Amino acid sequence: MKRLNRNMIGVDQGEDLIFSDFEEGGDMWTGEGPRERRLAITFSEIFRTPPVVHCALSMWDVAQGANLRADVTAETVTTTSFELVFRTWGDTKIARARARWMAIGEVADDDEWDV
């Protein structure tokens, strides 16, 4: 469990298109086996310490006739950014995917002075 010991807790959130491979015939739509996409996300403000980041699919457009497999996660979380990572494998065919994310962590308090 991450404990937040400050009186200022910040919440940042967003929604981003991870990829759209249908139009271009990209590997998420045409490939097989392990595939991965990474999207760099920058927070709107700096956190004091790396926040907790939650990611979830908000849309995915998939082909019928194949197994549906997806792994969505946040990696390399820092005080300023993280990587939104989407993975699939096997015969899954995904035309496009979008994810929502939420970061919760400590932010600077305007009453704190650094002298």
NUFIBA-513836 format. One record per residue (C-alpha): x, y, z. Coordinates in steps of 0.25 Angstrom, whole numbers, plus 2048, in hexadecimal, padded with zeros to 3 digits. Layout:
REM NUFIBA-513836
XYZ
...
***
This chain:
REM NUFIBA-513836
800800800
80580E7FD
803818808
801826805
80682E811
80483C80B
7F884580C
7F88487FD
7F383C7F5
7F383E7E6
7EB8367DC
7EE8377CD
7E68307C2
7E582E7B3
7E18267A7
7EA82379B
7E981B78F
7F4810790
7F480C781
7EB80B775
7F180076C
7E57FD763
7E7808759
7F6806758
7F67F6759
7FF7F7765
8047EB76D
7F97EC778
7EF7E976C
7F77E0763
8017DA76C
8017CE775
8097CA782
80E7D478C
80C7E3789
80D7EF791
80B7FE790
810809799
80A81779A
8128227A2
80882A7AC
80D8367B2
80583B7BF
7FF8497BF
80784C7CC
8138467D3
81083C7DF
81983D7EB
81C82E7EA
8188247DE
8088227DF
8008167DF
7FB8157D0
7EE80D7CC
7EC8097BE
7DF8037B7
7DB8017A9
7D080B7A5
7CE806797
7D47FB78E
7D07F6781
7D37E877E
7D17DD773
7C77D2775
7CB7C4774
7D87C577D
7DB7C578B
7DA7D2793
7E77D579B
7EC7E27A1
7F57E77AC
7F57F57AF
7FE7FB7B9
8068077BE
8158067BE
82180F7C1
8198187C9
8208247CE
81C8327D4
81A8387C6
81582C7BD
81381D7BA
8128147AF
80480E7AC
8078007A7
7FD7F779E
8017E979C
7FA7DE794
7FE7D078F
7FA7C4787
7F07C677C
7E97D2782
7E67DD777
7E47EB77D
7E07F6773
7E280177E
7E280378D
7E080F796
7E38107A5
7DF8187B1
7E981B7BC
7E98217CA
7F58257D2
7F48277E1
7FF82C7EA
8058377F2
8078457EC
80E8527F2
80685A7FC
8068697F9
80986B808
816864808
82286C806
830867801
83A870807
***
